[in-house]
Amino acid sequence: MKSCLRWPAVVCLALAAAWAQPSNSRIITVRGEIVSSATLTGGLTVELSGDGTGLTETASVNSDNTFEFHSATVGTHELRVLAANGQLLHEEYVSISGPNQALSIRLPEQNSADRSKESTISLRQLSHKVPAAAQKAYRKGEQAAAKGRLEEARAAFQQAVAIDPEFVDAFNELGATEAGLHDLPDAAEAFQKAIDLVPEHRLALPNLCIVLAQMKRFHEAAEVARRALKVVPGAGRIHYILAVSLMSEHGNVDEIILHFERAAADVPSAHVTVAELLAQRGRSSEAIRELEEYLQTAAPGDALRPKAEARLAQLRQ
């Protein structure tokens, strides 16, 4: 079992920048709901970080999966969903426009990291024999992670790499577990150790660029994303992270548009950002096509849909 990280915070960074509105200091009440294809267990909480204020409000999720913030302000905010044990389940940026707005937060099917059997084994990994004790600790970590017991999983993976400092997959799993615990600096260190051992690791490279972008270390994230795309060239989410990182670093707009376009098949919201960039360059007809494509592929309850529809109507005038 190999781990490839989710990337909820990263995928909204460019959109938050594109649609950012000046914050309004007026305190308002905002309601929302949690949507998930999986059965939700009790004890979930939702945190809303104030736009530029450093304030955070926490709301409990009710039995009907709804929640309510009483001290929100207009603007773009970071929203996080936490399990009862404090585990980070999801995070994204949301735009609050007024007191009558309803937030719909869709959780991914997996809680901590996407688990996949897909992996590339390097010559170094094939020739390296992992001690039995390290393998045992690794399996223990896998079992704990699958049950959402991330602290236990972290301890097991730490034991595995302590026994065998060349256990590449254990470093990747350790990084994924630490990212799930929102310990991003340690996660980045673990992924880097895996890459130091296997420079073209198909999971650790994408994982590292995701974590670097979450830490807003965009220059480094862009460099790692370019390396990752040489190994997994068709990975739309990595194209997205590279585009977001380049945008944050005020990179070449044509290259930013190119990577967003390559990401759009996997990340429909990329169409919205591309449309805004095209519109700013006077390419309105292309921007209209991007917004139309987004509206055809996005879920009915997608948070960006109202803004995309309004922008499309404006461009058609």
Secondary structure, 3 states (H helix, E strand, C coil): CEEEECCHHHHCHHHHHHHCCCCEEEEEEEEEEEECCCCCCCCCEEEEECCCCCCEEEEECCCCCEEEEEEEEEEEEEEEEECCCCCEEEEEEEEECCCCCEEEEECCCCCCEEEECCCCCCHHHHHCCCCHHHHHHHHHHHHHHHCCCHHHHHHHHHHHHHHCCCCHHHHHHHHHHHHHCCCHHHHHHHHHHHHHHCCCCCCHHHHHHHHHHHCCCHHHHHHHHHHHHHHCCCCHHHHHHHHHHHHHCCCCHHHHHHHHHHHCCCCCCHHHHHHHHHHHCCCHHHHHHHHHHHHHHCCCCCCCHHHHHHHHHHHHC
